[in-house]
Amino acid sequence: MDPKYIRNFSIIAHIDHGKSTLADALLSFTGSLSDRESKAQFLDNMELERERGITIKAQTVCLMYRSKVDNEMYQLNLIDTPGHVDFSYEVSRSLAACEGAVLVVDAAQGVEAQTLANVYLAMENNLEIIPVLNKVDLPTADPEGVKKQIEETVGLDCTDIIHASAKEKLGIQEILEAVIAKVPPPKANRENVLRALTFDSWFDAYQGVVILVRLIDGRIKKGDKIKFLATDKDYEVLRMGKYTPFADFVDELQSGEVGFLICGIKDIRDVKVGDTVTSAKNPTTEALAGFQRIKPM
């Protein structure tokens, strides 16, 4: 797809301000999930998350949406960030894969500490921030007061703040159109040497380690040999694709896009969040910025 029709964005919010509900509403509105498939909080698919009600692993989903403004089809890659304060490095790597962020603030609760922490991370990554007031349908909602609070504490211009209720599916189309209008398309250098950012991974009993990547430069094809710079290990790409939200296998991913790689890796420790993926035959000499080795909790 032409990069000008791609948008990479995340949703940032304080815990319980409705981030997962909004993600589900976007999936449902774009036709990615039928109501029958839409089990509550689809993106939070790890058992531990359901138990604790917090997003831990960054899932990602590719939404196809035809804009009502120009009638063009857009690929909107929603990169879900961990919503819990203990995961700030993972949040920063998820945000590094994006050009924009939807800031969700509960219209009844207002701005909370975690909201500020994640907004500052988004600002450090130079993301375009789209403010959204969620739960405006609640009797305790104070949209004007909270809008003023966001402007004063975060310093964001909230003139065009979107009033939404993810639960009631209010304001969902406005959010999608704002992502298209305000989030810049990725700078895609498809002929350059491959560089991709690893922003999440998990172990699957059937396929081994599944790696989520955002391609910054170049392209990856099925069967390519790739190298992880931090570990200096090489692997062959056995399968690859995008989550739509179910696994949709493809033969190629290009710069600007987000997807998953399966390379027969058996040990999750061999994949580091923030690592640079490059071509084993023609590797880059320049790793992507921001990599840190994280210690397991």
C-alpha positions as CSV (number, residue, x, y, z in Angstrom):
1,M,0.0,0.0,0.0
2,D,1.2,3.5,-0.8
3,P,2.6,4.9,2.5
4,K,0.5,8.1,2.2
5,Y,-2.5,5.9,3.0
6,I,-0.9,4.4,6.1
7,R,-1.3,5.7,9.7
8,N,0.5,4.2,12.7
9,F,-1.0,5.2,16.0
10,S,-1.6,4.1,19.6
11,I,-4.1,4.9,22.3
12,I,-2.8,6.2,25.5
13,A,-4.8,6.5,28.7
14,H,-4.8,6.0,32.4
15,I,-5.8,2.5,33.6
16,D,-9.7,2.1,33.5
17,H,-10.2,5.2,31.4
18,G,-11.6,3.1,28.5
19,K,-8.6,2.3,26.3
20,S,-9.5,-1.3,25.7
21,T,-13.2,-0.5,25.2
22,L,-12.2,2.2,22.6
23,A,-9.9,-0.3,20.8
24,D,-12.8,-2.7,20.6
25,A,-15.1,0.0,19.3
26,L,-12.7,0.9,16.5
27,L,-12.4,-2.8,15.6
28,S,-16.2,-3.1,15.5
29,F,-16.8,0.2,13.6
30,T,-14.3,-0.7,10.8
31,G,-15.8,-4.2,10.4
32,S,-12.7,-5.9,11.7
33,L,-14.8,-7.8,14.3
34,S,-18.5,-8.8,14.2
35,D,-20.4,-8.3,17.4
36,R,-20.4,-12.1,17.8
37,E,-16.6,-12.2,17.7
38,S,-16.2,-9.1,19.9
39,K,-15.6,-10.7,23.2
40,A,-14.9,-7.9,25.7
41,Q,-11.5,-6.3,25.2
42,F,-10.3,-8.4,22.2
43,L,-6.8,-6.9,22.2
44,D,-6.1,-7.9,25.8
45,N,-5.8,-11.6,24.9
46,M,-3.5,-12.8,27.6
47,E,-5.1,-14.6,30.5
48,L,-3.1,-12.6,33.0
49,E,-4.5,-9.4,31.5
50,R,-8.1,-10.5,31.9
51,E,-7.3,-11.5,35.5
52,R,-5.8,-8.1,36.3
53,G,-7.8,-6.0,33.8
54,I,-4.7,-4.3,32.5
55,T,-3.0,-4.3,29.1
56,I,0.4,-5.9,29.5
57,K,1.5,-7.1,26.1
58,A,1.3,-4.6,23.2
59,Q,-1.0,-6.2,20.7
60,T,-1.4,-4.6,17.3
61,V,-4.2,-4.6,14.7
62,C,-4.5,-3.4,11.1
63,L,-7.8,-1.6,10.5
64,M,-8.9,-0.9,6.9
65,Y,-11.1,2.1,6.8
66,R,-12.6,4.2,3.9
67,S,-12.5,7.9,4.8
68,K,-15.8,9.8,4.5
69,V,-13.7,12.9,3.5
70,D,-11.8,11.7,0.4
71,N,-13.3,8.2,-0.1
72,E,-9.8,6.7,0.0
73,M,-9.1,3.4,1.7
74,Y,-6.6,3.8,4.6
75,Q,-4.6,1.2,6.6
76,L,-4.7,2.3,10.2
77,N,-2.3,0.3,12.3
78,L,-3.4,0.5,16.0
79,I,-0.4,-0.3,18.2
80,D,-1.7,-1.1,21.6
81,T,0.5,0.1,24.4
82,P,0.7,-1.4,27.9
83,G,-1.5,0.7,30.1
84,H,0.3,0.0,33.4
85,V,3.0,2.2,34.8
86,D,5.4,-0.7,35.3
87,F,5.9,-1.0,31.6
88,S,7.2,2.4,30.6
89,Y,10.1,1.0,28.5
90,E,7.7,-1.2,26.5
91,V,5.3,1.8,26.1
92,S,8.2,3.9,24.8
93,R,9.1,1.2,22.2
94,S,5.4,0.9,21.1
95,L,5.2,4.7,20.8
96,A,8.4,4.7,18.7
97,A,6.6,2.5,16.2
98,C,3.9,5.3,15.8
99,E,3.5,8.7,14.3
100,G,0.5,9.6,16.4
101,A,-1.4,8.9,19.6
102,V,-5.1,9.2,20.6
103,L,-5.1,10.5,24.2
104,V,-8.1,9.1,26.0
105,V,-9.2,10.9,29.2
106,D,-12.2,9.9,31.3
107,A,-14.7,12.9,31.3
108,A,-15.7,12.1,34.8
109,Q,-12.2,11.3,36.3
110,G,-10.0,13.9,34.6
111,V,-6.3,13.8,34.1
112,E,-4.4,11.4,36.3
113,A,-0.7,10.8,36.9
114,Q,-0.3,7.9,34.5
115,T,-2.0,10.0,31.7
116,L,0.8,12.6,32.1
117,A,3.6,10.0,32.1
118,N,2.4,8.5,28.8
119,V,1.7,11.8,27.2
120,Y,5.3,12.9,28.0
121,L,6.6,9.7,26.4
122,A,4.5,10.4,23.3
123,M,5.8,14.0,23.2
124,E,9.4,12.7,23.5
125,N,8.7,10.6,20.4
126,N,7.3,13.7,18.6
127,L,3.9,12.1,18.1
128,E,0.8,14.0,16.9
129,I,-1.6,13.8,19.9
130,I,-5.4,13.7,19.4
131,P,-7.3,14.4,22.6
132,V,-10.5,12.5,23.3
133,L,-12.9,12.8,26.2
134,N,-14.4,9.4,26.9
135,K,-17.5,8.4,28.9
136,V,-19.2,11.8,28.1
137,D,-22.5,10.0,28.5
138,L,-22.0,9.5,32.3
139,P,-24.1,11.7,34.6
140,T,-20.9,12.6,36.5
141,A,-19.1,13.7,33.3
142,D,-17.7,17.3,33.3
143,P,-16.4,17.7,29.7
144,E,-15.7,21.4,29.9
145,G,-13.9,21.1,33.2
146,V,-11.7,18.2,32.1
147,K,-11.0,19.9,28.7
148,K,-9.7,22.9,30.6
149,Q,-7.7,20.6,32.9
150,I,-6.0,18.9,29.9
151,E,-5.1,22.2,28.4
152,E,-3.6,23.4,31.7
153,T,-1.8,20.3,32.8
154,V,-0.6,18.8,29.5
155,G,-0.5,22.0,27.5
156,L,-2.5,20.5,24.6
157,D,-4.7,22.6,22.4
158,C,-8.2,21.1,23.0
159,T,-10.2,23.3,20.7
160,D,-11.1,20.2,18.5
161,I,-11.3,17.7,21.4
162,I,-13.5,14.8,20.5
163,H,-16.4,13.9,22.7
164,A,-16.8,10.1,22.8
165,S,-18.3,7.1,24.6
166,A,-16.5,4.0,23.6
167,K,-19.1,1.9,25.4
168,E,-22.0,3.5,23.5
169,K,-19.9,3.8,20.2
170,L,-20.2,7.6,20.2
171,G,-17.5,9.6,18.4
172,I,-15.8,6.6,16.9
173,Q,-16.0,7.8,13.3
174,E,-14.7,11.2,14.4
175,I,-11.7,9.6,16.0
176,L,-10.9,7.6,12.8
177,E,-11.2,10.7,10.6
178,A,-9.0,12.7,13.0
179,V,-6.3,10.0,12.9
180,I,-6.3,10.2,9.0
181,A,-6.3,14.1,9.0
182,K,-3.8,14.7,11.8
183,V,-1.4,11.8,12.1
184,P,1.4,12.1,9.5
185,P,1.9,9.1,7.1
186,P,5.2,7.2,7.8
187,K,8.4,8.2,6.1
188,A,8.9,5.1,4.0
189,N,12.3,4.3,2.4
190,R,11.5,1.0,0.7
191,E,14.7,0.8,-1.4
192,N,17.0,1.3,1.7
193,V,18.7,-1.5,3.7
194,L,16.2,-3.2,6.0
195,R,15.7,-1.8,9.4
196,A,12.7,-2.8,11.5
197,L,11.9,-2.0,15.2
198,T,10.9,-4.9,17.4
199,F,8.3,-3.6,19.8
200,D,6.8,-6.8,21.2
201,S,7.1,-10.6,21.2
202,W,5.5,-13.5,22.9
203,F,5.8,-17.3,22.9
204,D,3.3,-19.3,21.0
205,A,3.2,-23.1,21.8
206,Y,2.7,-24.0,18.1
207,Q,4.8,-21.4,16.2
208,G,7.5,-20.4,18.7
209,V,8.2,-16.8,19.3
210,V,6.0,-14.3,17.5
211,I,7.7,-10.9,16.9
212,L,5.9,-7.6,16.3
213,V,7.8,-5.2,14.1
214,R,7.4,-1.8,12.6
215,L,9.4,-1.5,9.3
216,I,11.4,1.7,9.2
217,D,13.5,1.1,6.0
218,G,13.4,-1.5,3.3
219,R,11.2,-4.6,3.1
220,I,11.1,-8.2,4.4
221,K,10.0,-11.1,2.3
222,K,9.0,-14.6,3.4
223,G,12.1,-16.8,3.2
224,D,14.5,-13.9,3.9
225,K,17.4,-14.3,6.3
226,I,17.2,-11.7,9.0
227,K,19.6,-10.6,11.8
228,F,18.8,-9.2,15.2
229,L,21.5,-6.6,16.0
230,A,21.4,-6.8,19.8
231,T,21.9,-10.6,19.9
232,D,23.8,-10.9,16.6
233,K,21.6,-14.0,15.8
234,D,20.3,-14.9,12.3
235,Y,17.0,-16.5,11.4
236,E,14.9,-17.3,8.4
237,V,11.4,-15.7,8.1
238,L,9.1,-18.7,7.9
239,R,5.8,-16.9,8.1
240,M,4.8,-13.3,8.3
241,G,1.6,-11.2,8.3
242,K,-0.6,-8.7,9.9
243,Y,-3.3,-9.0,12.6
244,T,-6.7,-7.8,11.2
245,P,-7.3,-8.8,14.1
246,F,-6.9,-12.4,13.2
247,A,-3.6,-13.5,11.7
248,D,-3.6,-12.6,8.0
249,F,-0.4,-14.1,6.4
250,V,1.4,-12.2,3.7
251,D,4.6,-12.7,1.6
252,E,6.1,-9.2,2.1
253,L,6.0,-6.3,4.5
254,Q,7.3,-2.9,3.4
255,S,8.7,0.1,5.3
256,G,5.9,2.1,7.0
257,E,4.0,-1.1,7.7
258,V,3.5,-3.0,11.0
259,G,3.3,-6.8,11.2
260,F,4.4,-10.0,12.8
261,L,7.3,-12.4,12.0
262,I,7.6,-16.1,12.8
263,C,11.2,-17.4,12.5
264,G,11.1,-20.7,14.5
265,I,12.7,-19.1,17.5
266,K,12.2,-21.3,20.6
267,D,13.4,-19.1,23.4
268,I,11.7,-15.8,24.1
269,R,14.9,-14.4,25.6
270,D,16.4,-14.4,22.1
271,V,14.1,-11.5,21.1
272,K,14.6,-8.1,22.8
273,V,12.1,-5.3,22.8
274,G,13.6,-2.3,21.0
275,D,16.1,-4.4,19.0
276,T,16.8,-3.6,15.3
277,V,16.0,-6.3,12.7
278,T,18.0,-6.1,9.5
279,S,19.0,-8.3,6.5
280,A,21.5,-11.0,7.4
281,K,23.1,-10.8,3.9
282,N,23.2,-7.0,3.7
283,P,23.0,-5.7,7.4
284,T,22.7,-2.1,8.4
285,T,25.5,-0.6,10.4
286,E,23.1,1.8,12.2
287,A,20.8,0.4,14.8
288,L,17.6,2.2,15.6
289,A,17.8,4.5,18.6
290,G,16.5,3.8,22.1
291,F,17.4,0.2,22.7
292,Q,17.8,-0.8,26.4
293,R,18.3,-4.3,27.9
294,I,15.4,-4.8,30.3
295,K,15.7,-6.9,33.4
296,P,12.8,-9.3,34.0
297,M,10.5,-8.4,36.8
